[in-house]
Amino acid sequence: MSGTLTRARQQTEVGEGLAVGCLVAGVHAISAAGALDAALVGALASWPWAARYPAVRRTPRLDDVLRRSAGRRSSHIARWSPSGGVFVPQLCDDEWDLAAACAKIEEATAVPARRWLELSEVFVQGLDETLVWRGRPIDPLEVL
């Protein structure tokens, strides 16, 4: 994509990228009670692609991004589904596997999938471990 992204598009891309990255990292859900904004600010501070998302960096209301994710019509790759006080990352198409989602997120955002994985890992590290539900991470070599 060329040009400046709207605030809504920036939020959509960050939400989708984090969802795909978290799925690859084996994250099944994160608590809505977590310090989501602080974790995102910390993750964006060292992420090389952060300049692409200035609206998200300035006011990282990630709770809003995640809460609205499931209903966003512009989300085509992945979303966050709110369920019982947690946010669950999900792929939008039941036919896709993570490799397909990684290819799609790269195509849609022009940000390499491995960079979304890196952002997601730093984001999750910024949360209290008791507020993150994990499974077995996927070997990035299998999907990236």
N, C-alpha and C positions, 0 to 999 in steps of 0.2 A: 504494500500500500504506500502511496506517496502522499505528501502533504501532511497537514496537521490533522490528527485524529480528534473527533469530538470527545467530550468528557464521557459520554455514554459508551462510545466505542472503546475508549481506554479502559473503562471499568469492565466491559465485556471481555476484552482480550486478557486483562489481568486475571479475571475470574476463571476464564477457560484455561489459561496457561497454568494457573495454580492448581486447578482441578486435575488436569492431565499430569502435571508434575507430581502431585500428591499420590495419584493412583500408581504411578511408576514407583514411587518411594514406599508403597505398601500402606499408605494412610487410608483407613476405611472411614474415618469421621473425626471431626474436631468439635469440641464443645463451643457452643455459642457464648458461654460464660468466660471464655479465654480472653486474654488481652490481645485481641486480633490486630487492632491498629498498631500497637507498639511493636508487635512481632513483624508486621509488614514494613514499618518504617525501618526497623533494624535490617531486614532482609534487603530492602531497596537501597540502603546506604552503600552497599558494596557491589551491587548488581550492575554489570556493565551496560545493560539495556534500559536502565531506569529513566534515562533522559527521554526516551520515547513516550513515557507516560507521566508528563508533568502534572496533570490534574490529580492523578492518583497519589503522586509523591507529595503534593502540597496539602491535600486533605484526604488522607487514606482512611476513609470510612468503610473499611473492609466488611464490617458487619452488614452494611447496606448492600454492598456488592454481592456478598454471599446470599443474603436474605432474598434479594430480587433475582438472583441468578436463575432459579428454576422457571420463572415466568418471563424471562427475557426472550423476545422473538428473535433477537439477533444472535443468541447463543445456538450455534449449530454443531459444535464439537463436544463440549463438556459443560456441565453445570454443577451447582451445589444445591442439593435438595435439603431444605430444613425439615428435620424430623425429631420430635421429642427432645428439644434442647441441644441438638447437635446439627452440624452441617455435614452432609455426605456427598463426596465427589462422585459424579456419575458421567458416563459417556452418553451423549444424546442419541446415538444410533445403536440399537441392540446388535446390529450386524458387525460393528467395528470391534477390533481388538486394539490393544494399546499401541501397537506399531502403526496401525492406520491412523489412530488419533494423533500420534506424534507427528506423522507426516502432514496431517491436516492442520495442526496448530502451527507448524513451521510455514506452511503455505499461506495460511490466513494472516499471520502476524509478522512474517519475515524475521522472527526470532527463532534461533535454533532450539529444538526440543530439549537438548541437553541444558540449555540456559534456563528453561522453565523448570527443569528438574532441580538445578542448582538453587534457583530462587525459592522453590517449594521446600527444599531441605533446610535452608537457612530460616525460612519463615516458621516451619514446624519446630526447629530447635529453639526458636524464641518463645515458644509456648510452654506452659507447665506440662511436663510429661504425663501427668495424670489426666489431662484434658485432651489427649490424642489417642485414638484407637488405631492400632496398627496390626497389620498382618505381615506376611513375608514380602519384602520388597522384590520387585522384578529386576533381574539383571539388566542394566541399561544397554548392554550389548545385544540383548534380545530384541529391543524395541527402538533403539536410537540409530 
